[in-house]
Amino acid sequence: MQVQLSDTAAEIVKTQVASGIYADATAFVSDVLLKYESYYRKKLEALNREVAIGLEQVNRGEVAEFDFDQFMQELDEELGYTNTKP
């Protein structure tokens, strides 16, 4: 598979490889993609938990306001991704 990167993204890859942290560009990109997938899987799991809790509360007649954007921001912070946009 070939992927074309912007100049900025290519510089990030080159910098990481030059630092010695990664053996090559493939190792860096693979690591970033695995972290990306893990981050969104954790967000989805947390969202599913909150939905289950909300459904249980609704079934008991307990209804409360829920700010989805605030929840997602708090979840990003909890996962260590304070400025991440999908």
Backbone bond lengths (Angstrom), bond angles and torsions (degrees), N, CA, C in turn:
res aa  C-N    CA-C-N  psi(-1)  N-CA   C-N-CA  omega(-1)  CA-C   N-CA-C  phi
1 M - - - 1.448 - - 1.526 108.00 -
2 Q 1.295 115.51 138.30 1.452 120.56 175.64 1.518 108.86 -117.28
3 V 1.315 114.91 139.61 1.458 120.92 179.58 1.516 107.69 -130.55
4 Q 1.320 116.03 133.93 1.456 120.14 177.01 1.517 108.45 -97.22
5 L 1.321 116.13 127.53 1.458 121.81 -178.51 1.517 110.50 -105.12
6 S 1.320 115.28 153.31 1.464 119.37 172.01 1.523 107.89 -65.90
7 D 1.313 116.45 164.18 1.464 119.88 178.72 1.521 111.16 -58.94
8 T 1.328 116.03 -40.55 1.467 120.31 -179.88 1.520 111.01 -63.87
9 A 1.330 117.11 -46.31 1.466 120.85 179.70 1.525 110.78 -64.10
10 A 1.320 116.88 -40.52 1.474 120.33 178.89 1.521 110.76 -62.45
11 E 1.325 117.40 -38.36 1.467 120.55 178.08 1.524 111.37 -65.60
12 I 1.328 116.19 -38.39 1.471 119.65 177.32 1.522 109.84 -61.49
13 V 1.315 116.75 -45.59 1.463 121.01 179.61 1.529 109.77 -61.30
14 K 1.327 116.92 -48.02 1.471 120.92 -179.20 1.521 111.23 -59.89
15 T 1.327 116.81 -41.69 1.468 121.45 -179.80 1.524 110.96 -63.33
16 Q 1.326 116.54 -43.66 1.463 120.36 -179.45 1.533 111.01 -65.25
17 V 1.309 116.65 -42.35 1.469 120.15 178.99 1.529 109.82 -66.40
18 A 1.338 117.23 -43.18 1.466 121.33 -179.97 1.524 111.63 -63.69
19 S 1.329 117.37 -28.20 1.472 120.42 -179.60 1.519 112.36 -69.54
20 G 1.335 115.49 -17.13 1.461 119.47 -179.05 1.517 113.74 90.16
21 I 1.307 117.07 -4.32 1.460 120.44 179.30 1.523 110.29 -67.56
22 Y 1.323 115.80 -36.14 1.467 121.64 -179.05 1.519 109.26 -119.82
23 A 1.315 116.06 142.91 1.461 121.06 -179.01 1.519 111.87 -69.63
24 D 1.333 116.04 -34.67 1.465 120.19 -178.73 1.522 109.44 -160.59
25 A 1.333 115.35 176.92 1.460 120.86 -177.65 1.522 111.72 -61.49
26 T 1.319 116.91 -37.17 1.460 120.71 -179.72 1.525 111.01 -61.47
27 A 1.322 117.06 -41.88 1.466 120.92 179.56 1.523 110.80 -64.10
28 F 1.331 116.73 -41.33 1.464 120.34 179.44 1.525 111.09 -65.36
29 V 1.314 117.01 -50.53 1.462 120.97 -178.24 1.528 110.12 -62.03
30 S 1.317 117.66 -41.03 1.467 120.51 178.17 1.520 111.24 -60.92
31 D 1.340 116.53 -43.56 1.459 120.81 179.87 1.527 110.85 -63.01
32 V 1.324 116.77 -44.21 1.463 120.71 179.87 1.527 110.49 -63.00
33 L 1.326 117.41 -42.88 1.468 120.25 -179.47 1.523 111.85 -65.81
34 L 1.325 117.25 -38.56 1.464 119.80 177.92 1.524 110.88 -65.74
35 K 1.324 116.93 -40.69 1.467 120.33 177.56 1.523 110.69 -65.23
36 Y 1.321 116.82 -40.31 1.460 122.39 177.83 1.527 110.27 -59.73
37 E 1.311 116.93 -48.46 1.466 121.59 -179.56 1.524 110.96 -63.52
38 S 1.309 117.12 -41.93 1.457 121.57 179.51 1.532 111.03 -63.40
39 Y 1.325 116.26 -42.82 1.457 121.71 178.75 1.522 110.65 -58.66
40 Y 1.329 118.08 -49.96 1.460 120.26 -178.22 1.522 112.43 -70.78
41 R 1.319 118.13 -30.70 1.463 120.34 175.47 1.520 109.70 -65.09
42 K 1.338 116.93 -42.98 1.467 120.56 178.59 1.525 111.08 -64.68
43 K 1.338 116.86 -39.30 1.466 119.76 177.42 1.521 110.35 -63.41
44 L 1.317 117.26 -43.36 1.461 120.74 -179.70 1.527 110.96 -64.64
45 E 1.327 117.41 -41.46 1.465 120.71 177.87 1.529 110.52 -61.94
46 A 1.328 117.00 -43.42 1.464 120.33 179.54 1.522 110.48 -65.53
47 L 1.308 117.27 -41.31 1.459 120.73 178.63 1.528 110.60 -63.49
48 N 1.317 117.03 -42.83 1.472 120.72 177.55 1.524 111.28 -61.43
49 R 1.337 117.47 -39.43 1.471 120.57 177.44 1.528 110.44 -62.33
50 E 1.334 115.78 -45.42 1.460 119.70 -178.92 1.521 111.59 -65.35
51 V 1.319 117.58 -38.16 1.465 120.93 177.41 1.523 109.79 -63.52
52 A 1.330 117.26 -43.30 1.468 120.88 178.85 1.529 110.69 -61.38
53 I 1.310 116.85 -42.88 1.464 120.71 177.98 1.525 109.85 -62.79
54 G 1.331 116.05 -44.38 1.458 120.41 179.52 1.513 112.32 -61.65
55 L 1.327 117.17 -41.88 1.468 120.18 178.56 1.520 111.43 -64.34
56 E 1.329 116.93 -39.60 1.464 120.14 176.54 1.527 110.22 -61.94
57 Q 1.329 116.82 -42.27 1.462 120.62 -179.96 1.523 111.05 -65.64
58 V 1.316 117.36 -41.73 1.465 120.65 178.45 1.520 109.90 -62.36
59 N 1.319 117.11 -42.74 1.466 120.96 179.42 1.525 111.99 -62.33
60 R 1.333 117.44 -26.84 1.464 121.09 177.14 1.530 111.28 -90.35
61 G 1.325 116.50 0.26 1.460 120.00 -179.21 1.513 113.82 83.64
62 E 1.308 116.91 10.89 1.468 121.64 179.09 1.530 108.14 -95.69
63 V 1.306 115.85 111.26 1.457 119.75 -179.51 1.522 108.67 -121.15
64 A 1.322 115.72 134.79 1.458 120.65 179.94 1.525 108.69 -140.12
65 E 1.315 115.04 157.92 1.463 120.74 176.32 1.527 108.81 -66.13
66 F 1.317 115.09 146.55 1.459 120.80 178.80 1.516 107.90 -139.49
67 D 1.316 116.46 122.68 1.459 122.10 179.12 1.529 108.11 -99.81
68 F 1.332 115.44 101.36 1.466 121.02 -175.71 1.524 111.56 -61.40
69 D 1.336 117.44 -44.24 1.467 120.13 -179.18 1.527 111.19 -62.13
70 Q 1.320 116.65 -40.71 1.463 120.33 178.25 1.527 110.22 -65.39
71 F 1.329 116.37 -41.71 1.456 120.33 178.13 1.529 110.75 -59.89
72 M 1.341 117.11 -45.53 1.462 120.21 -179.01 1.528 110.82 -65.15
73 Q 1.327 117.55 -37.47 1.459 120.77 177.55 1.529 110.53 -64.96
74 E 1.319 116.97 -44.62 1.464 120.79 178.41 1.523 110.92 -63.22
75 L 1.324 116.60 -38.92 1.454 120.72 178.82 1.526 110.65 -65.62
76 D 1.336 117.26 -43.01 1.463 120.49 176.10 1.529 110.53 -57.66
77 E 1.322 116.33 -44.43 1.460 120.59 179.64 1.524 110.84 -63.26
78 E 1.322 116.51 -42.73 1.466 121.48 179.32 1.535 110.64 -61.77
79 L 1.330 116.57 -37.41 1.457 121.19 -179.55 1.518 112.70 -84.80
80 G 1.337 117.55 -2.22 1.443 120.97 177.76 1.515 114.68 84.79
81 Y 1.315 117.05 20.42 1.460 121.53 179.84 1.515 108.69 -121.34
82 T 1.312 116.49 78.01 1.467 120.13 -172.16 1.516 113.80 -76.36
83 N 1.316 119.50 -24.46 1.464 120.77 -177.81 1.518 111.95 -122.95
84 T 1.319 118.75 30.65 1.450 121.94 -176.40 1.508 110.44 -89.56
85 K 1.307 115.31 132.57 1.465 121.92 173.51 1.520 107.09 -120.10
86 P 1.355 117.61 136.87 1.470 119.15 -179.95 1.507 112.74 -64.83
